[in-house]
Amino acid sequence: MTRQYEDETQHPAAPDWRAALGSAAGVALRHRAFVVAAIVLVAAAAGLNAAVGVLRLHFKKQAVPMRMSFAEAMPEVIGTWVQAAREETIDPDVLDALGTDKYLFCTYINAVGVGMTVGELQKLLHGRSLPEQKAEVIRLRRINPAAIVNLGLTYYTGKADTVAHIPERCYIGDGFDILTSPATLSWGLDRDLSVRHIVFEGQAGQPPCEVVYFFHVNGRYEADSLRVRSALQSLLQRYGYYAKIELMVMLNSTAMTARSSMQDFLAVALPHIEAALPDWRQYGSR
């Protein structure tokens, strides 16, 4: 018994190669699903990269510079309209929420509408501080609200996310209520121009205000923020930008009077606004 034990200790049995091979095959079979999945993922990634290269798809938009700032493009006098109460600086928190440093917020007053000449209105506003000009705007608004148009211009580029800061959200967030449902109106003005129109209830005894806004996105006008977003998310376009043009007039008579006033202002102001925007022909064909 002792001799047999010694022999077995000194000469252990050889491993069974058939069992080892079967075990390896079992492992391979158990992991075959993983291997197949990995192959599919690698093939899909390669195919996606190839498609992006061949079709020239662009998931991130490159920025498009403005031709000039809105402040440079919008003159002090446009026809019978005189600029007043221009916001030179904005609170940093508000600016951060706005999401752009390319903006212009000001008021335009129709001199004829408030019973003055352009020269008289310029003289009235000249040299006055921003608070003093705002006080004059309030006084003149009592004479003829439709002659006072608040203008807001903002510019965004290189983004393809949700279009922010539309009046339906911002005015309601500031405590306004909607009096008339948003509607899309065709204004023309020698352009293919449609605008979004809303009337909001005033605050703290103020009269209602009529708001009109629209966008200029990748070389064309749009009234619907969803269509703006769709244009920016086109994978076939490398570049992207949009500008929002917003007008507000307070009401004390008929909405049609305010609407006509805004149309009159846009007819003379749009060429100046467009002068600040990019020449899309330089980018859209790339």
C-alpha positions in Angstrom: 0.0 0.0 0.0 2.8 2.4 0.8 4.6 1.7 -2.4 1.5 2.3 -4.5 0.8 5.6 -2.7 4.4 6.8 -3.4 4.1 5.9 -7.0 0.8 7.8 -7.4 2.3 10.9 -5.6 5.4 10.9 -7.8 3.5 10.3 -11.1 0.1 12.1 -11.0 -2.5 11.2 -13.6 -2.3 13.2 -16.9 -5.1 15.8 -17.4 -8.0 14.7 -19.5 -7.7 16.9 -22.7 -11.1 16.0 -23.8 -12.7 17.5 -20.7 -10.6 20.7 -21.0 -11.6 21.1 -24.6 -15.3 20.6 -23.8 -15.1 23.2 -21.0 -13.6 25.8 -23.3 -16.2 25.1 -25.9 -18.9 25.6 -23.3 -17.4 28.9 -22.3 -17.3 30.1 -25.9 -20.9 29.0 -26.4 -22.0 30.8 -23.3 -20.4 34.0 -24.4 -21.3 33.8 -28.1 -24.2 36.2 -27.6 -21.7 38.7 -26.2 -19.3 38.2 -29.1 -22.1 38.7 -31.6 -23.4 41.8 -29.9 -19.8 43.3 -29.8 -19.4 42.6 -33.6 -22.7 44.2 -34.3 -21.8 47.3 -32.3 -18.4 47.6 -34.0 -20.1 47.3 -37.4 -22.7 49.8 -36.5 -20.1 52.3 -35.3 -18.1 51.9 -38.5 -21.2 52.2 -40.6 -22.3 55.4 -38.8 -18.9 57.0 -39.2 -18.9 56.1 -42.9 -22.4 57.5 -43.3 -21.4 60.7 -41.5 -18.4 61.1 -43.8 -20.2 60.2 -47.0 -23.4 62.2 -46.4 -21.5 65.0 -44.6 -23.8 65.0 -41.6 -23.3 67.6 -38.9 -24.5 67.0 -35.3 -22.9 70.2 -33.9 -23.5 73.5 -35.6 -20.7 75.9 -36.3 -21.3 79.5 -35.3 -22.2 82.2 -37.9 -21.1 85.7 -37.1 -23.3 88.7 -37.5 -22.4 91.3 -40.1 -22.7 94.0 -37.5 -24.3 94.4 -34.0 -28.0 95.3 -33.7 -27.0 98.6 -32.1 -24.9 99.5 -35.1 -27.6 98.4 -37.6 -30.5 100.2 -36.0 -30.2 104.0 -36.5 -31.5 106.7 -34.1 -34.1 107.8 -36.7 -36.0 105.5 -39.1 -38.5 107.4 -41.2 -40.7 109.1 -38.6 -39.6 106.8 -35.8 -37.1 107.9 -33.2 -35.1 105.6 -30.9 -35.3 106.0 -27.1 -34.6 104.2 -23.9 -32.0 101.8 -25.3 -30.7 99.3 -22.7 -26.9 99.5 -22.9 -26.3 97.0 -20.1 -28.3 94.2 -18.6 -28.1 92.6 -15.1 -25.7 89.7 -15.2 -28.3 87.2 -14.0 -30.7 88.4 -16.7 -28.0 88.2 -19.3 -27.2 84.7 -18.2 -30.8 83.6 -18.5 -31.0 85.4 -21.9 -28.3 83.1 -23.2 -26.7 85.6 -25.6 -24.8 88.9 -25.5 -26.0 89.8 -28.9 -29.1 91.8 -28.3 -30.9 95.2 -28.5 -33.7 96.3 -26.3 -35.1 99.8 -27.0 -38.2 101.8 -27.8 -39.1 103.6 -31.0 -41.5 106.5 -30.9 -43.5 107.7 -34.0 -43.0 111.5 -33.8 -46.0 112.2 -36.0 -48.1 109.9 -33.8 -47.4 111.9 -30.7 -47.9 115.3 -32.4 -44.3 116.2 -32.9 -41.7 116.5 -35.7 -38.7 114.2 -35.8 -36.4 117.1 -34.9 -38.6 118.1 -31.9 -38.7 114.6 -30.6 -34.9 114.2 -30.9 -34.4 117.5 -29.1 -36.7 116.3 -26.3 -34.8 113.1 -25.8 -31.2 114.4 -26.4 -28.9 114.3 -23.5 -31.3 112.6 -21.1 -30.4 109.7 -19.0 -32.1 106.3 -19.4 -34.5 106.8 -16.5 -35.5 110.2 -17.9 -36.0 108.8 -21.4 -38.2 106.0 -19.9 -40.3 108.6 -18.1 -40.8 110.5 -21.4 -41.8 107.2 -23.1 -44.5 106.7 -20.4 -45.7 110.3 -20.8 -45.9 110.0 -24.6 -47.6 106.6 -24.4 -50.5 108.3 -22.6 -50.9 110.5 -25.7 -51.0 107.7 -28.2 -50.0 104.1 -27.1 -49.9 102.9 -30.6 -47.1 105.3 -31.4 -44.8 103.6 -29.0 -43.2 100.3 -30.1 -40.9 98.3 -27.8 -38.3 96.4 -29.8 -36.4 93.4 -28.7 -33.7 91.8 -30.9 -31.7 88.7 -29.9 -29.3 86.6 -31.8 -28.2 83.0 -31.2 -25.7 80.8 -33.2 -24.1 77.4 -33.0 -27.1 76.0 -31.1 -29.7 73.4 -32.0 -31.6 73.1 -28.8 -35.0 74.3 -27.8 -35.8 77.9 -28.9 -36.0 79.9 -25.7 -37.6 83.1 -24.5 -40.8 83.1 -26.6 -43.5 85.4 -25.2 -45.9 82.5 -24.4 -43.4 81.5 -21.7 -41.7 84.7 -20.7 -44.8 86.9 -20.3 -46.7 84.3 -18.4 -43.6 83.7 -16.2 -43.7 87.5 -15.4 -47.3 87.2 -14.3 -49.2 88.2 -17.4 -52.3 86.3 -18.6 -53.2 85.6 -22.3 -56.3 87.4 -23.5 -56.2 86.1 -27.1 -54.8 82.8 -28.1 -51.6 82.9 -30.1 -52.2 83.2 -33.9 -50.0 83.2 -36.9 -50.6 86.2 -39.2 -49.3 86.8 -42.7 -47.9 90.4 -43.0 -46.0 90.3 -46.2 -44.2 93.7 -46.2 -42.6 92.8 -49.6 -41.3 89.6 -48.0 -42.6 86.1 -47.2 -43.2 87.1 -43.6 -45.6 85.5 -41.1 -45.7 86.7 -37.5 -46.9 85.2 -34.2 -49.5 87.5 -32.5 -50.7 87.5 -28.9 -52.6 89.9 -26.6 -51.7 89.8 -22.9 -53.7 91.2 -20.0 -51.9 94.1 -18.3 -50.5 94.1 -14.8 -51.3 96.4 -11.9 -53.9 98.5 -13.7 -51.9 98.7 -16.9 -53.8 98.3 -20.2 -53.4 95.1 -22.3 -50.4 94.8 -24.5 -50.2 93.4 -28.0 -47.1 91.3 -28.8 -45.8 90.2 -32.2 -42.7 88.1 -32.8 -41.0 86.1 -35.5 -37.6 84.6 -36.3 -34.9 84.8 -39.0 -33.3 81.3 -39.1 -30.7 80.2 -41.6 -31.6 82.8 -44.2 -35.4 82.7 -44.0 -38.3 83.9 -41.8 -40.3 81.7 -39.6 -43.1 82.4 -37.1 -43.1 79.0 -35.4 -40.4 78.2 -32.9 -40.7 74.5 -33.7 -39.9 75.1 -37.3 -36.9 77.1 -36.2 -35.7 74.2 -34.1 -36.2 71.8 -37.0 -34.1 74.0 -39.3 -31.3 74.1 -36.7 -31.3 70.4 -36.2 -30.9 69.5 -39.9 -27.9 67.1 -40.0 -27.1 68.2 -43.6 -26.3 71.8 -42.6 -23.0 72.6 -40.9 -23.9 76.1 -39.8 -26.8 77.5 -37.9 -28.2 80.7 -36.4 -31.5 82.4 -35.5 -32.6 85.8 -34.5 -35.8 86.7 -32.7 -37.6 89.9 -33.5 -40.2 90.9 -31.0 -42.5 94.0 -30.8 -44.8 95.2 -28.1 -47.4 97.9 -28.1 -49.7 98.8 -25.2 -53.4 99.1 -26.0 -56.1 101.6 -25.1 -58.2 101.4 -28.3 -58.4 98.7 -30.9 -55.9 96.0 -31.6 -56.0 96.8 -35.3 -54.5 100.3 -34.5 -51.6 98.8 -32.7 -51.1 96.2 -35.4 -51.0 98.8 -38.1 -48.4 100.7 -36.1 -46.2 97.7 -35.8 -46.5 97.0 -39.5 -45.6 100.5 -40.3 -42.5 100.3 -38.1 -41.4 96.9 -39.5 -41.7 98.2 -43.1 -39.0 100.7 -42.5 -37.0 98.8 -39.8 -36.6 95.3 -41.3 -34.0 96.4 -43.9 -31.8 97.6 -41.0 -32.4 94.5 -38.9 -31.5 92.3 -41.9 -28.2 94.3 -42.4 -27.0 93.0 -39.1 -27.8 89.4 -39.9 -25.5 87.0 -41.8 -25.5 86.7 -45.6 -26.7 83.1 -45.6 -25.6 82.6 -49.2 -22.0 82.4 -47.8 -22.9 79.5 -45.5 -25.9 77.7 -46.7 -24.2 76.3 -49.8 -21.2 75.0 -47.9 
